[in-house]
Structure formats: C-alpha cells, structure tokens
Amino acid sequence: MSDIAAPTIADRLRKRVQSVRVVFPGLLAAATVAMAATFLSDHYGGPVMLFALLLGIAFQFLSQEGRCGPGIEMAARNVLRLGVALLGARITIEQIMSLGIAPMFAVIAAVILTVVFGAVASRALGLGSKFGVLSGGAVAICGASAALAISSILPQDKRSERDTIFTVIAVTTLSTIAMIVYPIIVALFEMDTVDAGFFLGGTIHDVAQVVGAGYSVSEQTGDISTFTKLLRVAMLLPIVFALSLLFRARSETGKKAKVPFQGFLFAFAALVAINSLGAIPEPLRLGMVEVSRWCLVIAIAALGMKTSLQALAQVGVRSIGLIVGQTVFLAVLILGLIFFVL
C-alpha cells in the first residue's frame, strides 16, 4: 500500500506547486500595485483604495495576458474574502454597546433604510435593484470594504465588475469630500461633542475619513465617531448574510443565478466574538488588522486590473446621481435622528 500511496502524495504536491505557479504572477502583479498605492498614500496623502483602483486600471492589460489572469482573478475573489473576514478583529461587542441602546438602534435603522432606499431608487431609475443594494450597502456600512464584500455574494453578470469598481470610486471620492465638508456642518449646527461624533461616524463612508473628520473636531468627538463607525462596520455581517439568503431564495425560483453560501461571514462573526472576549493577543490582533488592510488593497487593485475605462464610462449620470442621492439621504436621516429622536 505504501508504494501506491507515495505516488499519490507526490502527485498532490506537484498539483499544489503547479497551482501556485499558475496564480503567482497575477498575485504578484496585484500585490505590486497595492504596494505602489500604499507608498503614494503614505507619502503624498489621499485614499489608498482610490490609488489602488486607478493604478490597477492603468495595468488592465495584464488581466488579458494569460500568465497573470488566474492570479488576478484569485486576488479579486479569495484575497478579498480573507480581508473581509479579518475585519472582525477590529470590532468588539463592548465598543458597540458603549454607544448606548438608542444610538445603537438608530445606526442600525439608518443602515437598513439606506440599503432599502438604494434598492428602490435604483429600480426607479432603471438601474436594477442589485446595483442599488451594492451602492446602498457601500454608503450605509463602510464604503469600499462593504462594496467588495457585497459584490462577492451578489449574482454575477457582465456589469458586475464595472458596477463594483464604479461604486468603490464613487464612495471613496464622496467620503473624502465628506471628511472636509461634514465638520463644517457640525460647526454650522453647533452640535455638541456627542452629536458631532454620532453624525460623523454615522454618515461618512470609510473608516479612515471618519477618524480624520472626528479627531479634527476634538479627541472625544473622534472617539465617539470611531465607535459609531465600528457599529456600522459590524452591520456588514448581518446585511451580507441577509442578502446572501435573499438572492439564494430568488435563485430557487429561477429568477437569479444561485449564490453560494459564504463561509467568510462566519469567520468575520467568530473574530468579532473572540476579539470581544479579549482572547486575541494585541500584537496578533494588530497583525490581523494590517493583513486585512493589505488584502483589501490587493483585492481592489486586482478589480481595477480587471476593469477597462471604456466599460467604466458606460455607467452613466444616473448611477452617479444614485450614489450622491444615497449619501445625502443618509446624512439627512442621521441629522433628523439627532434633532428629533435622540
């Protein structure tokens, strides 16, 4: 039996090595673009996700080249899911509960209503509910990271990658604008520290811009805005899980392609639970957060490398108006909650 088993093991090893050889060029290309984007962001300022997208699009020809194609595809799919799963290491239940019951339910309601508004408005504009769910989730939850996570569980068609790239560019740009404009709104409405933190954390799309806007007002505002934003990030799991079940149910009627259940959602939830118990040593937790960041930057670089500017230009004014409308809807909703509910 050992004579028979030995070749089988050797064959498996050879297949593994061959698989690595197949995906390595594309993974290396995406990682190189991600490192270049990080360098530009660190030395010249600006959102690293946006740099990764733009640089990736500039190297779009690599996805058409046989050697790099499989690795770029793997980076856009598997590396993305790993990065989303590791986001759980950033969140604890204690941080979420520290906001209080009323603000917590207000944030949850705002996230759900924004996603629903996106789906309804998108259908009304003739863009289809799927694009509205994708963009609405990105606006409501955590910008580019949410767009990538939601995109990974939606039924795929010829417009999926284009819509994902456009959504990431749009929410990243609007988040940067909000980081500058929203503190001015805080001053105009003469918000106190708590209301200012809740507004900034409840409306700005990306975590980095929330931190920048919050701490530009005050240290306490920065803390509150960060915790509020983390609650929105925590909504990534139930929203993506619900969408996965929704589109799976629709697939059973034959209306949509089947959406496979995503194990990375359980990994995300498990990390939140473990991190809440303090069972992850701090150096390891920080390392996981850093790995998550790199995975997401690599994934967005890979998505950029799969998207042509010609396809992106076909998105249209209605799509831009939709995401701007979703952003305004969320901001007005949070302001209404602050002044009339909380």
C-alpha positions as CSV (number, residue, x, y, z in Angstrom):
1,M,0.0,0.0,0.0
2,S,2.9,2.4,0.7
3,D,4.1,2.0,-2.9
4,I,0.7,3.1,-4.1
5,A,0.3,5.9,-1.6
6,A,3.7,7.5,-2.3
7,P,3.0,8.5,-5.9
8,T,-0.5,9.8,-4.9
9,I,1.1,12.1,-2.3
10,A,3.7,13.2,-4.8
11,D,1.1,13.9,-7.4
12,R,-0.8,16.0,-4.9
13,L,2.3,18.0,-4.1
14,R,3.0,18.5,-7.7
15,K,-0.5,19.8,-8.3
16,R,-0.2,22.2,-5.4
17,V,3.0,23.5,-6.7
18,Q,1.5,23.8,-10.2
19,S,-1.5,25.7,-8.8
20,V,0.9,28.1,-7.0
21,R,2.8,28.7,-10.3
22,V,-0.4,29.4,-12.1
23,V,-1.7,32.1,-9.7
24,F,1.7,33.5,-8.6
25,P,2.3,36.0,-11.5
26,G,-1.1,37.6,-11.1
27,L,-1.0,37.7,-7.3
28,L,2.5,39.3,-7.6
29,A,1.2,41.9,-10.0
30,A,-1.8,42.8,-7.8
31,A,0.4,43.0,-4.7
32,T,2.9,45.2,-6.5
33,V,0.2,47.6,-7.5
34,A,-1.1,47.6,-3.9
35,M,2.4,48.4,-2.6
36,A,2.7,51.3,-5.0
37,A,-0.7,52.6,-4.0
38,T,0.3,52.4,-0.3
39,F,3.5,54.3,-1.0
40,L,1.7,57.1,-2.8
41,S,-0.9,57.3,0.0
42,D,1.7,57.4,2.8
43,H,3.9,59.9,1.1
44,Y,1.5,62.2,-0.8
45,G,-1.8,61.7,1.0
46,G,-5.1,60.6,-0.4
47,P,-7.1,57.4,0.0
48,V,-5.1,54.2,-0.6
49,M,-8.1,52.4,-2.1
50,L,-8.5,55.1,-4.8
51,F,-4.8,54.9,-5.7
52,A,-5.0,51.1,-5.9
53,L,-8.0,51.3,-8.2
54,L,-6.5,53.9,-10.5
55,L,-3.2,52.1,-10.7
56,G,-4.9,48.8,-11.3
57,I,-7.0,50.2,-14.1
58,A,-3.7,51.5,-15.7
59,F,-2.5,47.9,-15.8
60,Q,-5.7,46.5,-17.0
61,F,-3.9,44.8,-19.9
62,L,-2.3,42.3,-17.5
63,S,-5.6,40.7,-16.9
64,Q,-5.9,40.0,-20.6
65,E,-2.4,38.3,-20.6
66,G,-2.6,34.6,-20.0
67,R,0.0,34.3,-17.2
68,C,-1.5,36.9,-14.9
69,G,-5.2,36.3,-15.4
70,P,-5.7,33.4,-12.9
71,G,-3.8,35.2,-10.1
72,I,-5.6,38.5,-10.6
73,E,-8.9,36.6,-10.5
74,M,-7.9,34.9,-7.3
75,A,-6.9,38.2,-5.7
76,A,-10.2,39.8,-6.7
77,R,-12.1,36.9,-5.1
78,N,-10.3,34.8,-2.5
79,V,-7.9,37.5,-1.1
80,L,-10.9,39.8,-0.9
81,R,-12.9,37.4,1.2
82,L,-9.9,36.9,3.5
83,G,-9.6,40.6,4.0
84,V,-13.3,41.0,4.8
85,A,-13.2,38.1,7.3
86,L,-10.2,39.6,9.1
87,L,-12.2,42.9,9.6
88,G,-13.8,41.2,12.6
89,A,-10.5,41.7,14.5
90,R,-11.2,45.5,14.5
91,I,-14.5,45.2,16.4
92,T,-15.7,44.2,19.9
93,I,-19.2,44.0,21.2
94,E,-18.2,46.2,24.1
95,Q,-17.3,49.0,21.7
96,I,-20.7,48.7,20.0
97,M,-22.6,48.6,23.3
98,S,-20.7,51.7,24.6
99,L,-22.8,53.9,22.3
100,G,-26.0,53.2,24.3
101,I,-29.2,51.5,23.2
102,A,-30.9,54.4,21.5
103,P,-28.0,55.5,19.3
104,M,-27.2,51.8,18.5
105,F,-30.7,51.1,17.2
106,A,-30.7,54.5,15.4
107,V,-27.5,53.5,13.5
108,I,-28.9,50.0,12.7
109,A,-32.1,51.6,11.4
110,A,-30.2,54.1,9.3
111,V,-28.1,51.4,7.7
112,I,-31.1,49.3,6.8
113,L,-33.1,52.2,5.5
114,T,-30.2,53.4,3.3
115,V,-29.9,50.0,1.7
116,V,-33.6,49.8,1.1
117,F,-33.7,53.3,-0.3
118,G,-30.8,52.4,-2.6
119,A,-32.6,49.4,-4.0
120,V,-35.9,51.2,-4.5
121,A,-34.3,54.3,-6.0
122,S,-32.1,52.2,-8.3
123,R,-35.1,50.4,-9.7
124,A,-37.0,53.7,-10.2
125,L,-34.0,55.0,-12.2
126,G,-34.0,51.8,-14.3
127,L,-30.6,50.6,-12.9
128,G,-31.9,47.4,-11.3
129,S,-32.2,46.7,-7.6
130,K,-28.8,44.8,-7.5
131,F,-26.8,47.9,-8.2
132,G,-28.9,49.8,-5.6
133,V,-28.1,47.2,-3.0
134,L,-24.4,47.3,-3.8
135,S,-24.1,51.1,-3.7
136,G,-26.5,51.5,-0.8
137,G,-24.6,49.0,1.2
138,A,-21.3,50.7,0.5
139,V,-22.8,54.1,1.5
140,A,-24.5,52.7,4.6
141,I,-21.9,50.4,6.0
142,C,-18.2,51.0,5.4
143,G,-17.5,52.3,1.9
144,A,-15.1,50.3,-0.3
145,S,-14.9,47.3,2.1
146,A,-18.7,46.9,2.1
147,A,-18.8,47.3,-1.7
148,L,-16.3,44.5,-2.1
149,A,-18.0,42.2,0.4
150,I,-21.5,42.7,-1.0
151,S,-20.2,42.3,-4.6
152,S,-18.8,38.9,-3.7
153,I,-22.2,37.4,-2.8
154,L,-24.3,39.1,-5.5
155,P,-25.2,37.1,-8.7
156,Q,-22.5,38.0,-11.3
157,D,-23.2,39.3,-14.8
158,K,-21.3,41.2,-17.4
159,R,-21.8,44.5,-15.5
160,S,-20.9,43.3,-12.0
161,E,-17.2,44.2,-12.0
162,R,-17.8,47.5,-13.7
163,D,-20.5,48.4,-11.1
164,T,-18.3,47.4,-8.2
165,I,-15.3,49.5,-9.4
166,F,-17.6,52.5,-10.0
167,T,-19.1,52.1,-6.6
168,V,-15.7,52.0,-4.9
169,I,-14.5,55.1,-6.8
170,A,-17.7,57.0,-6.0
171,V,-17.9,56.2,-2.3
172,T,-14.2,56.8,-1.8
173,T,-14.4,60.2,-3.5
174,L,-17.6,61.2,-1.6
175,S,-16.1,60.0,1.7
176,T,-13.1,62.2,1.1
177,I,-15.3,65.2,0.3
178,A,-17.4,64.4,3.4
179,M,-14.3,64.4,5.6
180,I,-13.8,68.1,4.7
181,V,-17.5,69.3,4.4
182,Y,-19.2,67.4,7.4
183,P,-17.1,69.1,10.1
184,I,-18.3,72.4,8.7
185,I,-21.9,71.2,9.0
186,V,-21.1,70.2,12.6
187,A,-20.0,73.8,13.3
188,L,-23.0,75.3,11.5
189,F,-25.5,73.3,13.5
190,E,-23.4,74.0,16.7
191,M,-23.5,70.3,17.7
192,D,-22.2,69.2,21.0
193,T,-19.4,66.6,21.2
194,V,-21.7,63.5,21.3
195,D,-24.0,64.7,18.5
196,A,-21.0,65.6,16.4
197,G,-19.4,62.2,16.9
198,F,-22.6,60.4,16.1
199,F,-23.2,62.5,12.9
200,L,-19.6,62.0,11.6
201,G,-19.5,58.3,12.5
202,G,-23.0,57.7,11.2
203,T,-22.6,59.3,7.8
204,I,-19.0,59.2,6.4
205,H,-18.4,56.1,4.3
206,D,-14.8,55.0,5.0
207,V,-13.2,54.4,8.4
208,A,-10.1,56.4,7.7
209,Q,-12.1,59.5,6.7
210,V,-14.3,59.1,9.8
211,V,-11.2,59.1,12.0
212,G,-9.8,62.1,10.2
213,A,-13.0,64.1,10.5
214,G,-13.8,63.2,14.1
215,Y,-10.4,64.0,15.6
216,S,-10.2,67.2,13.6
217,V,-13.2,68.4,15.7
218,S,-12.0,67.1,19.1
219,E,-10.5,64.0,20.7
220,Q,-13.8,63.0,22.4
221,T,-15.7,63.5,19.1
222,G,-13.1,61.3,17.4
223,D,-13.6,58.5,19.9
224,I,-17.4,58.7,19.6
225,S,-17.3,58.9,15.8
226,T,-15.0,55.9,15.6
227,F,-17.2,53.7,17.8
228,T,-20.3,54.8,15.8
229,K,-18.5,53.8,12.6
230,L,-17.5,50.5,14.0
231,L,-21.1,49.7,14.7
232,R,-21.8,50.4,11.0
233,V,-18.9,48.1,10.1
234,A,-20.4,45.4,12.4
235,M,-23.6,45.6,10.3
236,L,-21.6,44.2,7.4
237,L,-22.2,40.6,8.7
238,P,-26.0,40.6,9.0
239,I,-26.5,42.7,5.9
240,V,-24.3,40.5,3.7
241,F,-25.8,37.3,5.3
242,A,-29.3,38.6,4.7
243,L,-28.5,39.5,1.1
244,S,-26.9,36.0,0.5
245,L,-30.1,34.4,1.7
246,L,-32.3,36.8,-0.3
247,F,-30.6,36.2,-3.6
248,R,-30.4,32.4,-2.9
249,A,-34.1,32.3,-2.3
250,R,-34.7,34.2,-5.6
251,S,-32.4,31.7,-7.4
252,E,-34.7,28.9,-6.3
253,T,-37.5,30.5,-8.4
254,G,-35.2,30.6,-11.4
255,K,-35.0,34.4,-11.4
256,K,-31.4,34.7,-10.5
257,A,-28.2,32.6,-10.6
258,K,-27.5,30.6,-7.5
259,V,-25.5,32.5,-4.9
260,P,-23.3,30.1,-2.8
261,F,-23.2,30.5,0.9
262,Q,-20.2,32.4,2.1
263,G,-18.0,30.9,4.9
264,F,-16.0,34.1,5.3
265,L,-19.1,35.6,7.0
266,F,-18.8,33.0,9.8
267,A,-15.1,33.8,10.1
268,F,-16.0,37.5,10.5
269,A,-18.5,36.8,13.2
270,A,-16.1,34.4,15.0
271,L,-13.4,37.0,15.1
272,V,-15.7,39.6,16.5
273,A,-16.7,37.2,19.3
274,I,-13.2,36.2,20.0
275,N,-11.9,39.7,20.0
276,S,-14.8,40.7,22.3
277,L,-13.5,38.2,24.8
278,G,-10.0,39.6,24.7
279,A,-8.7,36.2,23.6
280,I,-6.6,37.6,20.7
281,P,-3.2,38.9,21.9
282,E,-2.8,42.6,20.9
283,P,0.2,42.1,18.7
284,L,-1.7,39.3,16.8
285,R,-4.8,41.4,16.6
286,L,-2.9,44.3,15.1
287,G,-1.2,42.0,12.7
288,M,-4.6,40.6,11.6
289,V,-5.9,44.2,11.1
290,E,-2.9,45.0,9.0
291,V,-3.2,41.8,6.9
292,S,-6.9,42.7,6.4
293,R,-6.0,46.1,5.1
294,W,-3.4,44.7,2.7
295,C,-5.8,42.0,1.5
296,L,-8.4,44.6,0.7
297,V,-5.9,46.9,-1.1
298,I,-4.6,44.0,-3.1
299,A,-8.2,42.9,-4.0
300,I,-9.2,46.4,-5.1
301,A,-6.0,46.6,-7.2
302,A,-7.0,43.3,-8.8
303,L,-10.5,44.5,-9.5
304,G,-9.0,47.6,-11.1
305,M,-6.8,45.4,-13.3
306,K,-9.9,43.6,-14.5
307,T,-11.8,46.8,-15.5
308,S,-11.5,48.9,-18.6
309,L,-12.0,52.7,-18.6
310,Q,-14.3,52.2,-21.6
311,A,-16.6,49.9,-19.6
312,L,-16.5,52.3,-16.7
313,A,-17.5,55.2,-18.9
314,Q,-20.7,53.4,-19.7
315,V,-22.1,53.6,-16.1
316,G,-23.8,56.9,-16.8
317,V,-25.1,60.0,-15.0
318,R,-28.0,58.1,-13.3
319,S,-25.6,55.9,-11.4
320,I,-23.6,59.0,-10.2
321,G,-26.9,60.6,-9.1
322,L,-28.0,57.5,-7.3
323,I,-24.9,57.3,-5.1
324,V,-24.9,61.0,-4.4
325,G,-28.6,60.7,-3.5
326,Q,-27.9,57.8,-1.2
327,T,-25.2,59.8,0.5
328,V,-27.5,62.8,1.0
329,F,-30.3,60.5,2.2
330,L,-28.0,59.0,4.9
331,A,-26.8,62.5,6.0
332,V,-30.3,63.9,6.3
333,L,-31.6,60.8,8.1
334,I,-28.8,61.0,10.7
335,L,-29.4,64.7,11.2
336,G,-33.1,64.0,11.7
337,L,-32.4,61.4,14.2
338,I,-30.1,63.7,16.1
339,F,-32.5,66.6,16.3
340,F,-35.9,64.9,16.6
341,V,-35.3,61.4,18.1
342,L,-32.2,61.1,20.2
